[in-house]
Amino acid sequence: MTRALLFSWFAIAAIAADTETRVKLPNSRADLVRGEKLFQVHCARCHGPKGEGSRGPTLIRARLLHAPNDAALLAVIDEGIRGTEMPGAGAMSRHEMLQTAAFVRSLGKVPQQPVPGDAARGAEIYRSKGNCGACHSISGEGGVAGPDLTQIGEARSAAYLRESLVDPQAAVPEGYVRLTVVPKAGLSVTGVRVNEDSFSIQVRDDSGRSYSFWKSDIARVDKPKEKSPMPSFRGQLSDPELTDLVAYLASLKERK
């Protein structure tokens, strides 16, 4: 390929990439009002009615981790985020997605309230009195019985984190399923479902050991009454200690 052809190819690619990132969001009052209504229907359950966050992260920030520009934001609304609890838009039209994206962008102009508490003291509570590392890991250090917390501050709001500490059964992550597999022959295994398809199921027990079963070899699968083995810290930690622990967990985000 000649130098001239290479130059032309790169120029065309650059123009195409630039075109892909140019998404014009509607900015009329009517569009923002409609976007807010769509947000309440499709997004508020996870991100909070005002974008303050809940099961999903807060959207009251100027820069969103998975949506640094408007084209990326539209793609997230349309397609979801693979490997996370964020689903695609489903039945929304493109214009409705644009209206929703415009409303989400407007949330970034709202001043973000700092998380109360002392994160440094919270880190000490995490390591000592809370003993959280026995079940959870941060950057590869800790247990595997519970969800990884390396970037939990990006994925969950402070209010949701606090709820998960005082009432774990009410704040179990979607997709986090504990069960007991009882095979037709051999010992039962209790742990977290790692993967499942039409023919097999994979489970990881609390020690981190993984097991795989063919469904044809399973007698039954039992789900414990309690969705989470995590104990409640209600009464175990004082209110200031809970506040500090939440501040630490909320600080765990992607390193820039």
C-alpha positions in Angstrom: 0.0 0.0 0.0 1.5 3.4 -1.0 2.0 6.3 1.4 -0.8 8.2 -0.3 -3.2 5.4 0.1 -2.2 5.0 3.8 -2.7 8.7 4.4 -6.2 8.5 2.7 -7.2 5.5 4.8 -6.2 7.1 8.1 -8.0 10.4 7.1 -11.2 8.5 6.3 -10.9 6.5 9.6 -10.4 9.7 11.5 -13.4 11.4 9.9 -15.5 8.3 10.6 -14.5 8.2 14.2 -15.2 11.9 14.7 -18.6 11.4 13.1 -19.3 8.6 15.5 -18.6 10.8 18.5 -20.8 13.6 17.3 -24.2 13.1 18.8 -26.4 16.1 19.3 -28.6 15.8 22.3 -31.9 17.7 22.4 -31.8 20.7 24.8 -35.4 22.1 24.7 -37.3 22.3 28.0 -39.9 19.8 26.6 -37.2 17.3 25.7 -35.7 17.5 29.2 -39.1 17.1 30.8 -39.8 14.0 28.6 -36.3 12.7 29.3 -36.9 12.9 33.0 -40.1 11.0 32.7 -38.4 8.3 30.7 -35.6 8.2 33.3 -38.1 7.7 36.1 -39.6 4.7 34.2 -36.4 3.0 33.0 -33.5 4.2 35.2 -34.7 5.5 38.6 -35.0 2.0 40.2 -31.2 1.6 40.1 -29.9 5.1 39.8 -32.4 6.9 42.2 -35.2 9.2 41.2 -32.9 12.2 41.1 -29.8 10.3 39.8 -28.4 10.2 43.3 -27.6 6.5 43.0 -28.8 3.4 44.7 -28.2 -0.1 43.4 -26.5 1.7 40.5 -24.0 4.5 40.7 -24.8 8.2 41.1 -25.2 10.1 37.9 -24.7 13.5 39.6 -21.2 13.9 38.3 -19.6 15.8 35.4 -17.8 12.7 34.0 -19.4 9.3 33.8 -17.0 6.4 33.9 -18.6 4.5 31.0 -19.8 7.6 29.1 -17.1 10.2 28.7 -18.9 11.7 25.7 -22.5 11.9 24.4 -22.0 9.1 21.9 -20.8 6.7 24.6 -23.7 7.7 26.8 -26.2 6.9 24.1 -24.5 3.6 23.5 -24.7 2.7 27.2 -28.5 3.6 27.2 -29.1 1.6 24.0 -26.9 -1.5 24.6 -26.3 -1.6 28.3 -22.8 -2.5 29.7 -21.7 -6.1 29.2 -20.7 -7.8 32.4 -22.7 -5.5 34.7 -26.3 -5.1 35.9 -26.8 -2.3 33.4 -29.3 -3.4 30.7 -30.1 -1.9 27.3 -33.0 0.4 26.7 -35.3 -2.2 25.3 -38.4 -0.5 23.8 -37.2 3.1 23.8 -37.0 4.8 20.4 -33.7 6.5 19.4 -35.3 9.9 20.1 -36.4 8.8 23.5 -32.9 7.6 24.2 -31.6 11.0 23.1 -34.0 12.7 25.5 -33.0 10.4 28.3 -29.3 11.0 27.6 -30.0 14.8 27.7 -31.6 14.5 31.1 -28.7 12.4 32.4 -26.3 15.0 31.2 -28.3 17.7 33.0 -27.7 15.8 36.2 -24.0 16.4 35.9 -24.6 20.1 36.4 -26.0 19.4 39.9 -23.5 20.0 42.7 -22.4 16.6 44.1 -22.6 16.3 47.9 -19.5 14.8 49.5 -19.9 11.5 51.3 -19.7 12.1 55.1 -17.3 10.3 57.3 -13.6 9.6 57.6 -12.4 7.2 54.9 -9.1 6.5 56.6 -10.9 5.4 59.8 -13.3 3.4 57.7 -10.4 1.5 56.1 -9.2 0.6 59.6 -12.7 -0.6 60.6 -12.8 -2.6 57.3 -9.6 -4.4 58.2 -10.1 -4.9 61.9 -13.5 -4.7 63.6 -15.5 -5.3 60.5 -13.2 -8.1 59.3 -14.6 -7.5 55.8 -11.5 -8.9 54.1 -12.4 -12.4 55.2 -15.1 -12.5 52.5 -14.4 -9.6 50.2 -11.4 -8.7 48.1 -9.9 -5.3 47.1 -7.4 -5.3 44.3 -6.9 -9.1 44.6 -6.4 -9.1 48.4 -9.0 -10.8 50.6 -11.6 -13.5 50.5 -13.8 -14.6 47.6 -17.0 -15.6 49.3 -18.5 -12.1 48.8 -18.5 -9.7 45.8 -15.3 -8.0 44.9 -15.1 -4.4 46.3 -12.3 -3.0 44.2 -14.5 -0.4 42.5 -17.6 -0.6 44.6 -17.6 3.2 45.0 -18.2 3.5 41.3 -21.0 0.9 41.2 -23.0 1.7 44.3 -24.2 4.9 46.1 -23.3 5.6 49.7 -26.9 5.1 50.8 -27.0 1.7 49.1 -23.7 0.7 50.7 -25.0 1.7 54.2 -28.2 -0.4 53.6 -26.0 -3.4 52.6 -24.2 -3.1 55.9 -27.2 -2.9 58.2 -29.7 -5.1 56.1 -27.7 -7.4 53.8 -30.8 -9.4 52.8 -32.4 -6.3 51.3 -29.3 -5.3 49.3 -28.1 -8.4 47.4 -26.5 -7.6 44.0 -28.5 -8.9 41.0 -26.8 -12.0 39.7 -25.3 -12.9 43.1 -27.0 -16.2 43.8 -26.1 -18.6 46.6 -27.3 -22.2 46.3 -26.6 -25.7 47.3 -26.1 -28.3 44.6 -27.1 -31.8 45.6 -25.6 -34.3 43.1 -27.1 -37.8 42.5 -23.8 -39.2 43.8 -21.2 -37.4 45.9 -21.1 -34.5 48.4 -23.3 -31.4 48.2 -21.7 -28.1 47.5 -22.9 -24.7 48.8 -21.6 -21.5 47.3 -22.1 -18.8 44.8 -23.3 -19.6 41.3 -20.5 -18.5 38.9 -22.2 -19.6 35.6 -25.1 -21.6 34.3 -26.3 -22.8 31.0 -28.8 -25.3 29.7 -26.5 -28.3 30.5 -24.2 -27.3 33.3 -23.8 -25.2 36.4 -20.6 -23.9 38.0 -20.4 -23.0 41.8 -17.6 -21.5 43.9 -17.7 -22.3 47.6 -16.6 -20.0 50.4 -13.0 -21.2 50.3 -12.7 -20.2 46.7 -12.8 -23.7 45.2 -14.8 -24.1 42.0 -17.0 -27.0 41.0 -18.8 -27.8 37.8 -21.8 -30.1 37.5 -23.7 -31.6 34.5 -27.3 -30.9 35.2 -28.1 -34.5 34.3 -26.0 -35.6 37.3 -27.8 -33.3 39.8 -30.6 -34.5 42.1 -31.7 -31.0 43.1 -30.6 -27.4 43.6 -31.6 -25.7 46.8 -31.6 -21.9 47.4 -31.0 -20.9 51.1 -33.7 -18.8 52.7 -31.2 -16.1 53.3 -30.1 -14.5 50.0 -26.8 -13.4 51.5 -24.5 -15.0 54.2 -23.3 -11.6 55.1 -24.1 -10.6 58.7 -25.7 -7.4 59.6 -23.5 -4.7 61.3 -26.6 -3.2 62.9 -25.6 -3.0 66.6 -22.2 -4.4 65.8 -20.8 -1.0 64.7 -21.8 2.4 66.1 -23.4 5.0 63.8 -20.1 6.9 63.4 -18.3 3.7 62.6 -20.8 2.8 59.9 -20.5 6.3 58.5 -16.7 6.0 58.3 -16.9 2.5 56.8 -19.3 3.7 54.1 -17.0 6.7 53.4 -14.1 4.2 52.8 -16.2 1.9 50.6 -17.5 4.9 48.6 -13.9 6.0 48.0 -13.0 2.7 46.2 -13.1 3.7 42.6 -11.2 3.2 39.4 -7.7 4.6 39.7 -7.3 7.4 37.2 
